[in-house]
């Protein structure tokens, strides 16, 4: 399957420039998509653009408007919007290199793949990628995506470059208003020790194949059953999670996990050397 680039332009590091393509690195969430249906006719509902005074209008005849006050708009055509030309509309100019740890995870947004556009671009692209790899830092540049200028964080990934759009400071809400009412009293040390034991029992490498969308799977199963003419079966309500005796709940959780561990067949112990070879490399969580 040939992927279509989200953006085409140039990658620039000082005087070194090469044409590049930017591709979204993720698929649209979910395979189950619904349409609005009139149950009386089984017809799909169509959304019609309508003027409250004159009735239906052609979408192609519409322009964008910015509301300056209630009911009053500044009208802008597509050509007028395109006339606002920034270098970042066509060029990712690397402006700064920063340590990865300096970028708070709350700022990381959407991932993209950046690749050279054609064979002639590969040499210059390779130079920028390898220099970035040797630096061990994150490169920051600007890009215009969907009419918005975004900061783009670049890091080498295999033969290409992984790019993340970063949220701006204005987009990130302060946590103080939400976190300030939380008590700063220290929890019971014994409870923390038991909770740490539970965490240790559940440690393991990150395997994305183990995390599936169970809700979407349930929707697909429901659709399949309805196709067969079967009536859906109501699912049980989740159990009440209110905890009256927190220490008792923690001990019961620990005991339950221990019982499962004892019942499971034990794996042969690995040597420290073998464990070192198989330990997964830590990845950044976004």
C-alpha positions as CSV (number, residue, x, y, z in Angstrom):
1,X,0.0,0.0,0.0
2,X,1.4,3.4,-1.1
3,X,1.1,6.0,1.7
4,X,0.3,9.6,0.8
5,X,2.4,12.2,2.5
6,X,0.7,14.6,4.8
7,X,3.1,17.4,4.0
8,X,5.8,18.0,1.3
9,X,8.6,20.4,1.5
10,X,12.3,20.7,2.5
11,X,14.3,19.9,5.5
12,X,17.0,22.5,6.2
13,X,20.0,22.5,8.6
14,X,22.0,25.7,8.0
15,X,23.0,25.5,4.3
16,X,22.2,21.8,3.9
17,X,18.7,21.3,2.4
18,X,16.8,18.4,0.9
19,X,13.3,17.7,-0.2
20,X,11.3,15.5,2.2
21,X,7.9,14.0,2.7
22,X,6.1,13.9,6.1
23,X,3.8,10.9,6.8
24,X,1.4,10.3,9.7
25,X,2.9,7.5,11.8
26,X,-0.4,6.2,13.2
27,X,-3.7,4.9,11.8
28,X,-7.0,6.6,12.4
29,X,-8.4,5.2,15.7
30,X,-10.8,2.3,15.3
31,X,-12.2,0.3,12.4
32,X,-15.8,0.7,13.5
33,X,-17.4,3.8,12.1
34,X,-21.1,4.6,12.4
35,X,-23.4,6.6,10.1
36,X,-26.6,8.3,11.2
37,X,-29.6,6.3,9.9
38,X,-33.3,7.1,9.9
39,X,-34.7,3.9,11.4
40,X,-38.1,4.5,9.7
41,X,-36.6,4.3,6.2
42,X,-33.1,2.9,6.8
43,X,-31.8,5.8,4.8
44,X,-28.5,7.4,5.6
45,X,-28.9,11.0,6.8
46,X,-27.2,13.7,4.7
47,X,-25.9,16.8,6.3
48,X,-26.9,19.8,4.2
49,X,-25.2,23.2,4.6
50,X,-28.0,25.7,5.2
51,X,-28.3,29.4,5.5
52,X,-31.0,30.2,8.2
53,X,-32.4,33.0,5.9
54,X,-32.1,31.6,2.3
55,X,-32.0,27.8,2.9
56,X,-29.5,25.2,1.4
57,X,-26.3,26.6,-0.1
58,X,-23.4,24.9,-2.1
59,X,-20.4,24.2,0.1
60,X,-18.1,25.4,-2.7
61,X,-19.6,28.9,-2.4
62,X,-18.8,29.3,1.3
63,X,-15.9,31.2,2.8
64,X,-14.3,31.2,6.2
65,X,-15.2,33.8,8.8
66,X,-13.6,35.0,12.0
67,X,-16.1,36.3,14.6
68,X,-14.9,39.6,16.0
69,X,-18.1,40.1,18.0
70,X,-21.4,38.4,18.4
71,X,-22.9,37.9,14.9
72,X,-20.1,40.0,13.1
73,X,-17.4,38.2,11.1
74,X,-14.3,39.1,9.1
75,X,-14.6,37.1,5.9
76,X,-11.5,35.4,4.3
77,X,-11.2,33.5,1.1
78,X,-8.9,30.5,0.6
79,X,-6.6,32.7,-1.6
80,X,-6.4,35.3,1.1
81,X,-5.5,32.7,3.7
82,X,-2.9,31.2,1.3
83,X,-1.3,34.7,0.8
84,X,0.0,34.5,4.4
85,X,3.3,32.9,3.5
86,X,5.7,31.7,6.2
87,X,8.9,29.8,5.5
88,X,7.6,26.9,7.6
89,X,4.8,26.3,5.1
90,X,7.4,24.7,2.8
91,X,10.5,24.3,4.9
92,X,11.4,22.7,8.2
93,X,14.3,24.8,9.3
94,X,16.1,23.2,12.2
95,X,16.6,26.0,14.7
96,X,17.8,24.4,17.9
97,X,19.0,21.2,19.5
98,X,17.9,20.3,23.0
99,X,18.2,17.2,25.4
100,X,15.2,15.0,25.2
101,X,14.7,15.2,29.0
102,X,14.2,18.9,28.7
103,X,10.8,18.5,26.9
104,X,8.0,17.7,29.3
105,X,6.0,14.7,28.0
106,X,2.8,16.8,28.2
107,X,4.0,18.8,25.2
108,X,4.5,15.7,22.9
109,X,1.6,15.5,20.5
110,X,1.2,13.6,17.2
111,X,4.0,11.3,15.6
112,X,5.1,11.5,12.0
113,X,7.7,9.8,9.8
114,X,10.0,12.1,7.8
115,X,11.6,10.6,4.7
116,X,13.7,11.9,1.8
117,X,11.7,12.8,-1.4
118,X,13.6,10.8,-4.1
119,X,17.0,9.3,-4.5
120,X,18.8,12.6,-5.1
121,X,17.7,13.8,-1.6
122,X,19.0,10.7,0.3
123,X,22.6,11.8,0.7
124,X,21.8,15.2,2.3
125,X,19.0,13.6,4.3
126,X,21.4,10.9,5.6
127,X,23.9,13.6,6.6
128,X,21.3,15.4,8.7
129,X,20.0,12.1,10.2
130,X,23.4,10.9,11.2
131,X,24.5,14.2,12.6
132,X,21.3,14.2,14.7
133,X,22.1,10.7,15.8
134,X,25.6,11.6,16.9
135,X,24.4,14.6,18.8
136,X,22.1,12.5,20.9
137,X,19.7,15.4,21.1
138,X,16.3,16.4,19.7
139,X,16.2,18.8,16.8
140,X,13.5,21.5,16.8
141,X,12.0,23.1,13.7
142,X,8.8,24.7,12.6
143,X,6.1,23.5,10.2
144,X,2.7,24.6,9.1
145,X,0.1,21.8,9.4
146,X,-3.6,22.3,8.8
147,X,-3.2,26.1,8.7
148,X,-1.3,26.1,12.1
149,X,2.4,26.6,12.7
150,X,3.7,23.9,15.0
151,X,7.0,23.1,16.6
152,X,8.4,19.8,15.2
153,X,10.7,17.6,17.3
154,X,13.0,15.4,15.2
155,X,15.0,12.3,16.2
156,X,16.6,9.5,14.1
157,X,14.6,6.3,13.7
158,X,16.2,3.5,11.7
159,X,16.9,4.9,8.2
160,X,14.5,7.8,8.6
161,X,13.5,10.4,11.1
162,X,10.7,10.3,13.7
163,X,9.0,13.7,14.0
164,X,6.6,14.8,16.8
165,X,4.5,17.9,16.7
166,X,4.7,19.7,20.0
167,X,1.9,21.5,21.8
168,X,2.4,25.2,22.5
169,X,2.6,26.6,26.0
170,X,-0.9,28.2,25.5
171,X,-2.4,24.7,24.8
172,X,-1.1,23.1,28.0
173,X,-3.3,23.8,31.0
174,X,-1.7,24.4,34.4
175,X,-2.2,21.4,36.8
176,X,-2.2,23.6,39.9
177,X,-6.0,24.3,39.8
178,X,-6.7,20.5,39.6
179,X,-3.9,19.2,41.9
180,X,-3.9,21.9,44.6
181,X,-7.0,20.6,46.4
182,X,-5.2,17.2,46.8
183,X,-4.0,16.6,50.3
184,X,-0.2,16.6,50.8
185,X,-0.4,14.3,53.8
186,X,1.9,11.3,53.4
187,X,0.2,7.9,53.1
188,X,0.9,5.2,55.6
189,X,4.4,3.7,55.0
190,X,3.1,0.1,55.4
191,X,0.4,0.6,52.7
192,X,3.0,2.1,50.4
193,X,5.3,-0.9,50.9
194,X,2.5,-3.3,50.0
195,X,1.6,-1.3,46.9
196,X,5.2,-1.4,45.9
197,X,5.2,-5.2,46.2
198,X,2.1,-5.3,43.9
199,X,3.9,-3.1,41.4
200,X,7.0,-5.3,41.4
201,X,4.8,-8.4,40.7
202,X,3.3,-6.7,37.7
203,X,6.5,-5.4,36.2
204,X,7.4,-6.4,32.6
205,X,8.4,-5.2,29.2
206,X,6.0,-3.1,27.1
207,X,4.3,-5.2,24.5
208,X,1.8,-3.1,22.4
209,X,0.3,-6.3,20.9
210,X,-1.0,-7.1,24.4
211,X,-3.1,-3.9,24.5
212,X,-6.0,-4.1,22.2
213,X,-9.2,-2.0,22.0
214,X,-11.6,-4.3,23.9
215,X,-14.5,-1.9,23.4
216,X,-14.1,-2.0,19.6
217,X,-13.8,-5.8,19.7
218,X,-17.0,-5.9,21.7
219,X,-18.7,-3.6,19.1
220,X,-17.6,-5.9,16.3
221,X,-19.0,-8.9,18.1
222,X,-22.3,-7.1,18.7
223,X,-22.5,-6.2,15.0
224,X,-21.7,-9.8,14.0
225,X,-24.4,-11.1,16.3
226,X,-27.0,-8.7,14.9
227,X,-26.0,-9.7,11.4
228,X,-27.0,-13.3,12.4
229,X,-30.3,-12.0,13.7
230,X,-29.5,-12.5,17.3
231,X,-30.5,-10.0,20.0
232,X,-27.7,-8.4,22.0
233,X,-27.1,-9.6,25.5
234,X,-26.8,-6.9,28.2
235,X,-23.3,-6.9,29.8
236,X,-23.0,-7.0,33.6
237,X,-22.4,-3.8,35.5
238,X,-18.8,-3.4,36.8
239,X,-18.3,-4.1,40.5
240,X,-18.4,-1.2,43.0
241,X,-14.8,-0.2,43.6
242,X,-15.3,1.8,46.8
243,X,-12.7,0.6,49.4
244,X,-13.7,0.7,53.0
245,X,-10.5,-0.9,54.5
246,X,-7.6,0.1,52.2
247,X,-5.0,-1.9,54.1
248,X,-7.2,-5.1,53.9
249,X,-7.7,-4.4,50.1
250,X,-4.0,-4.0,49.5
251,X,-3.2,-7.2,51.4
252,X,-5.9,-9.1,49.6
253,X,-4.5,-7.9,46.3
254,X,-1.0,-9.0,47.2
255,X,-2.2,-12.4,48.5
256,X,-4.2,-13.0,45.4
257,X,-1.3,-12.2,43.1
258,X,1.0,-14.5,45.2
259,X,-1.5,-17.3,44.9
260,X,-1.6,-17.0,41.1
261,X,2.2,-16.9,41.0
262,X,2.5,-20.1,43.0
263,X,-0.1,-21.9,40.8
264,X,1.7,-20.9,37.6
265,X,4.5,-23.1,36.3
266,X,7.9,-21.6,37.2
267,X,10.2,-20.6,34.4
268,X,13.9,-21.7,34.6
269,X,16.1,-19.0,36.1
270,X,18.2,-17.1,33.6
271,X,21.8,-16.1,34.2
272,X,22.5,-12.5,34.8
273,X,24.3,-12.4,31.4
274,X,21.4,-13.8,29.5
275,X,19.0,-11.4,31.2
276,X,21.2,-8.5,30.2
277,X,21.0,-9.5,26.5
278,X,17.2,-9.8,26.6
279,X,16.3,-6.8,28.6
280,X,14.2,-4.4,26.3
281,X,15.5,-1.0,25.7
282,X,13.6,1.7,27.6
283,X,11.3,3.7,25.3
284,X,9.8,7.1,25.8
285,X,6.2,7.1,26.7
286,X,3.9,9.7,25.0
